[in-house]
Amino acid sequence: MPSTPAPATILSFEEARHLVEGHGSRLRPRGKELVELLDSAGQVLAEAVVADRNFPAFPRATRDGYAVRAADLAKLPSTLQVVGEIKAGADITLKLEAGQAAAIMTGAPAPAGADAVVMVEYSSEKGNMVAISREVRAGENIVPIGSEAKRGERLLAPGMRLDQAAIAVAASVGRTRLLVYSKPRVAVLSTGDEVVDIDVPPAPYQIRNSNSYSLAAQIQAAGGEPVLLPIAPDEPERLRELMTEGFDADLLLLTGGVSMGKYDLVEQVLADFEAEFFFTGAQIQPGRPIVVGRIPWKGGPVREDASTEPSHKYFLGLPGNPVSTMVTFELFARPVLEALAGMTPRKLAFLHARLKSEIKTKPGLKRFLPALLSGEFEQAEVELVRWQGSGDIAATVRANCYVVIPPDREQITAGEWVPVLMR
């Protein structure tokens, strides 16, 4: 017979989120690997990337116009002698003397003696002379050598997710390969006799296993490598076997079997692994019956601080309704996965938008309801999509975010600013 799980522990959303973040801050990635620059996109950097020279390496013009000595424009209009033209990429030896100017293009090196660039709009060239109609200050429209970064300065820090900007920085210092943390392997185990594989025609009382695939997509987007396990039936021995296989991964996600029904066996079987349950529910909708915890694990590398013995494997039992599964992954699984990927778990930040239509609801739970954020430029507005509860997977396709409703609100009127969690 399965063991008996610990008594239920229901936390507020904020308590549950902070608890998960706290455990995530102690987790460590499992390894490192050297990958090609483009292959590193989306992974987490495991080394510092430093500037191999000053940035910029020369005083760089930021406008098309004329390189000048600012002191020559003390009286306007001023006419200067044009002694050259400088394009981007030019190797110049030109030096400006008093009363001289040089035509210059954006990105080109400013010549010695020049301390400003006058925009071409304020000039009129005739022959080898140019008339300037506007004064400039010393330093205007020129980026000094090393003002963006000094040689040897750290530009990218370990633990950051490599996006397009980070890839550009790495390329700018000549890095063709980067050391990144290995992607964490995340096992996904869907449970329930009512669930069948997606290529199996379901009986009228069965549903296809969409949760494993939505979770796999979310895992990939968060920087992990999904490992899809066979569907676990409502039978303790087989569920235990599949959990054992799942714990070989860095993190185990289960869907279904975490409610209070007779055949909701996940907590009972987890207790056989000497599971420590952090909480067995959160005061949210959808996703209230979420289960989060860890088991002792001696068969793999330590994932936590060296002072923590023994090492552990973490699990999250997510509710089986599709919308609940997707929401609870973002709220609770993502910070654990990010920590295993090498990142410091990020604090959850909500956007805000004006509510398009009134919302009425029951107080008591913090609600994350599928919604559509629309509008243009600064005029963003949001409204709930029509949905039939947390089993309505089609509603999430119509939505691009979730409206977040505090547990103490029964009514929110149109025009109010409301928190929004992007999907």
N, C-alpha and C positions, 0 to 999 in steps of 0.2 A: 504493500500500500504506500502511496506517496506520503511524504511528511506533511505536517501541518504548517502553513506559512505563519509568519508573525502577524499580530493584530494589525488591522488596517490603519494606515497613517495618511490622512488627507491633509495636504498643505495648500495654502494660498498659491496663486500663480507666482507671485514674487518670491515667496519662500522656496518653492520648488526650483525656479530658475536659478536663484542664487546658489542653492545647494549643488546643482549640476555644474554651474560655473566653477564653484570651489573645488570640486573633485577634478574637473577638467584641467584646472591650473596645475595639478600634480602629475598629470599624465605625460608620458614622453613618447615620441615616435619610435618605431622599431628599427630604423636603419636609414642609411643615406645611399645615394647613387649619383653618378655623374652622367648627365644627359645633354643631348644637343640643345642649343638655345631655344629653337622653336618647340621642341618636345617638352620644355620646362614650363610652358604656359599653363597656368592653373595650379601648378604645384607650389610647394612651400620651400623657400630658399633655406639652405643649410649652411651657408657661408656668407661672409661679408664680401661685398663687391666695392672696390675702391677706385677712385679716379686715377687713371694712368698718366694724366697730365693735367695742367690747369684747364678749367672750363670757364669762359673760352680761352683758347691758347693765344689769342691775339685780341686787341681792342676791336670789337665787332660793331659795325654800323647796323642800326636797327631801322633805318629809313633810306629810301632813294633820295639823293640830293647832293650836297657839297660838303666835303670835309673842310673845316675852317679852323682858324684860331679865334676863339670867342672875343678876344680883346680887339680884333680888327673890326668888329661890328658895333663898337661903342657909339658911333654916329651913323644914323641911317638917313637915306639909303646909302649903302656902301658898295663900291665896285672893286672886285678882286680879280687878280690874274689867274686864269685856269691853267695849271701846269701839268695836268694829267687826268687820266680816267682809271678808276679802280673797280674791277668786277669781283664778285665772289670767287674765292679760290686763287686769286692773284698772289704771286710772290713779289712783294714790292720792296724797293729800296728808296722810294721817294720820301723826301723830307720837306715839309712846308716851312717857308720863311714868312716873315711879316708881309701882309698884303697879298698872299697867295691862297688859292683854294684848289681842290681836286674834286672832280665829279666822282661820285661813289654810289655803289649799288648796295641794297640790303644784304647783309651777311658778309660783306667784304671787309678786309682789314683796314682800319684807319691808318693813315700814314703818320710817321713821326712828325711831331710839331703840331698836329691837329688835336684839339680837345673837344670838338663838338661837330655835329652834322646838322646843317640847315636843310629842311625838307625842300624838295624840288618845287613845291607849290609857291614858295616865297622867293623864287629866283627867276632871273631872266638872262639867258646867256646870249652873247653876241660876239662872234669871233672867238678870241681867246680870253674874253672878259665876261664876268658874270656880275649882275647887279643883284644885291641882296636887300630885301625890304623888311626883314624881321630880325631882331636880335636873338641870340641864343645864349644860354648859360654854359659855362664849362661843364662838360660831362653829358650834355643833352644829346640824346639819340646815339650814344656810344656805350656799349657794355664793356667795362674794364676787364683786363686779363685776370682770370681766377676769381671773378666776382660770383660765379655760379657754384664753383667748387675748386678747391685747391688740390694739387697733386697729392695723392695719398689719403685724401679725405674719404670717409665711408659714405657711399651713395645708396647702397641697399643693405639692409640689416637682415641677419638670419631670423626666420620666423615670419617673414612677410609673404603673402600670396603674390605670385608673379602674374601681373596683368600686363596689358599692352604697354603701359608707361614704364613698368619695371623692365620689360623686355627691351624697350628702346634705350633705357639707360645702360643695360648690360651690353647691348650692341655698340653703343657710343664709346665704351671703353675697350672694345675689341674682344669681348668674351664670346667665344663660339660654343662653349659648353659651361654648364653651371652644376654645382653640387646641390642637390635637392634632397629633402626627406622622402623616403619611400612612401608610396600611397598606402594608407591603412586598408586592410582587408576587412570588409564589413559583411558579416553573414546575415541573410534575410530569411526568416522562417515564418511562413504563413501557416496558420492552424485552423482546423475545423473540418468536420465531415462534409459541410456544405460547400467547401471550396474545391474546385477542380482546375486542372491546368488549362491554359488559354486555348490550346488546340483540341480540347475535348468538348464535344457537344454537351452542354449542361442539361440535366433533368430540370423539370419545372421548379423544384425546390432547391436547386444548386446555383452557385454563382462562380464566375471565372475569377481566377487569381490575379486581379488587377493590382492588388497592393504590393506584391513583390516587384512589379515592374515600375510602379510609381516611385517606390522607395529606391530602386536601383538608379533611376534617373536623378533623384535628389542626392543620393550618395555620390554619384559621378560629379554633379554640379558642385558639391561641397569638397571635392578633392579626394574622394575615396574610391576604392575598387570593390564593387558589389560581388558577393558570392551568393547565388540563389540556391537554396536548399529545396529538397522535395517538400511537398505539402505534408504537414503533420496531421494525422487523424486525431479524433478525440479518444485517444487510447494512451495511457500513461507510459507504457514501455517504449512504444515507438517515438513518442514525444521526447522521452529522455534520451534515446539514441540520437535523434536529430539535434537536440540541444548540445550534446557532447560534441558532435561534429561541428556545430556552430561556434563553440567556444575555442576551437582551433584558430579561428579568425581573431582579429584584434578587437572586434566589437560584435555583439550579437543583438540584432533587432528582431523582435517577434511581433506578429500582428494577429489579433484575435485571442480569445481565450483568457482575457484579463478582467472580465466582468464578474458578476456574482452568480451566474447560472450553474446548474449541476454539472455541465460539461465544460466549464471554463477551468481548465486544468493547469494553466501556465504557472501560476504562483505555487500550486501544490508541488509540481515537479521541480521547480526551481529550488524549493526548500530542500529537496534531496541533494542538491549541490552545496549545501550549507550556505545558501544565499543570505546576504545582508541586504535587506530591503530599506532603501532610503525613504521612499514613500510609495504608497499604493493607490494614490489618487491625487488629483489636483483640482482645485475649484475653478474649472474652466469649462466652456462649451465651444466647440466639440472637444472631446478628449479627456473627460473627467476620469475614467478608470485606467489611467496610465500607471505603469509599474516601472520603477527605476531602482537599480541596485548593482551588486557585484558579487562574485564568488571568489574564494581563495583559488590561486592558480600557481602551481609550482613547476609546471612543465614548459615554461617559456621564459623569454627575457623579461626582466623587470620593466614595468611600464610606468612606475611611479618613482618618487624620490627614493634615494638609496636607503633612507632611514625607515621606510615603510616595509614591514615584513608581515606575512608573506606578500608576494605580488598578487594582483587580482586581474580578473577579466570582468568587464562591465557589460551589463545588458539593459535593454529597454523593452518592456512589453507595451506595445502600442495598441490602442483600441482597433477593432477590426473594420469599423465603418470607414470607407475610403477617405472622406474628408477629414475625419479624426486622425487617420494615419498620417496624412500629409501635413496637417497643422502641427501635430505633436512632434513630428520629425523636426520641423523648423524651430520649434520652441525649446526642445529638450535634447534631441539627438545631435543636431548640428554642432553645438559647442563641444560635445565629447569627441565627435569625429574630427573637428578642427584641431583639437588638442593633440589627438593621435597623429594628425598630419603634420604637426610641428608648429602650429600657430598658438598664440595666446588667445583663449576663447574671447570673442568680442562681446561687449555689452549689447543688449538688444535695444535698438533705437527705433522709435516709430516716427513716421512722417505725420503731417497734419493736413487735412483738407476740409473744405466746407461740405456739410451734409446737404445733399440735394433734396431728399425726402425724409419726412419724419420717421423715427424708429420708436416702437413701443416693445418692451420686453419685460421679463420678470427679473427682479434683482436677485443677488446671491452668488452668481458666477461671473467671472470675467469671460466675456464672449468674443470670439474671433469669427466673424460672420462673413461669408463670401460676398464680395462687393466689386463694383466697377469704378475705377478712377478715370475720370475723363476731363474734358476742358482743353484749353489752349493757353500756352504761355503761363502767366501767373494766376490764371483763373481756374485753378483745379477744383473739381467737385467730385464727390463720391456718393454712391447710393448702393444699397443692398441689391443683390440679384435675387430673383425668385428661386427658392430652394425648398426641398421637402425634408430637411434634416441631414444629419451627418452621413447618411447612406446615399445622398444624391450626388453622385460623382459628376454628372453632367453639369451641375451648377458651377463646379470649379473651372470648367472650360469657358464658361461665360464670364467668369470673374478674373480680375488681374491683381486682386489684393484682398485683404480682410479688414473690415472695420472692427476696431477694438472698442468694446463697450465695458466701462467699469462696472463692478458688481453692485454698486449702490445706485445705479441709474435705471429708472423704469421708462423714461421717455426722454428722447433727444429730438429737439425741434429742427426743422429745416433751417439751414443757414448757420447752425453752430459748427464750430471747428471740432473735428473728431480725430482721434489717433488712427493711423492706418499702417498696417503691416503689409509690405509688398510681397507678392507671391512669386 
